[in-house]
């Protein structure tokens, strides 16, 4: 898969951020080499392709024309684990048949607005009935990655995270987790045990497990399926910082914790909506020329049981530079030498 990554290598000034972003069309950042599948292909083959390429969807073709899409969310909402043998299912059994498409001239703010209004996370790009590409929420988030640290008083995770976190226990079966995710239309659940986070289970995990052993999946327990340890963040990071972190580490959601307590979850959907709304509402904002160049956000990493927490350091604490061992040794050496001289 080919993704244009070099578009924002050079950091721009905040004064020109909005008009420059507004000039970007979906054709500039869309994925041009789209992974496709045919409607009569086996569903296990679709899962294999998605897992192997580490992608969240496949465009469904018929006579080389796009007629639908199959996504991770389709596996959650439409996969029938009760009747028949799951390994006998084909793509058309669960794919989304109503395909929403846009053309290449759409700008990225319009694309984000469509995704928000229709609760989409990807848009298929078609021109003249021909498939041209696809744009995902990840592409939209990558388009604003260069703005990290440039906005004063940027929106914080605590104000944009999803506060209602869905949980299951380690002894719950897969079907319970799937039914919760399907009914609430969410992409993950947190696995808890005695009030503590033990793991996470996502829509990507469902596709992965379906590929590995579709017939065994419905009788599996969450303790055998969950991903652990779970990477979390504290609520005082801003959206630009967390967006950059998630893109670097290929995350699409992160639980938000404080003092060993889960407060919510920040998803790529939350981040994209929050950042694009903020940029539009601050389109005339011009930075103070005296403002120093923003530094990389300082954080510490802590391990609490089954979670790894990225905790943001207060600015004053981050500015304090601890002495390096070599510096301390040299100071001690200087003191000893001065004593000898005396």
Buried (B, 14 or more C-beta within 10 A) or exposed (E): EEBBEEEBEEEEEBBEBBEEBBEBBBBBBBBBEBBBBBBEBBBBBBBBBBBEEEBBBBBBBEEEEBBBBBBBBBBBBBBEBEEEEBEEBBBBBBBBEEBBBBEBEBBBBBBBBBBBEEEBBBBBBBBEEEBBBBBBBBBBBBBBBBBBBBBEEBBBBBEBBBEEBBBBBBEBBBBBBBBBBBEEEBBBBBBBBEEEBBBBBBBBBBBBBBBEEBEEBBEBBBBEBBBBBBBBBBBBBBBBBBBBBBBEEEBBBBBBBBEEEBBBBBBBBBBBBBBBBBBBEBEEBEBEEEEEEBEEBEBEEEEBEBBBBBBBBEEEEBEEEEEEEEEEEEEEEEEEEEEEEE
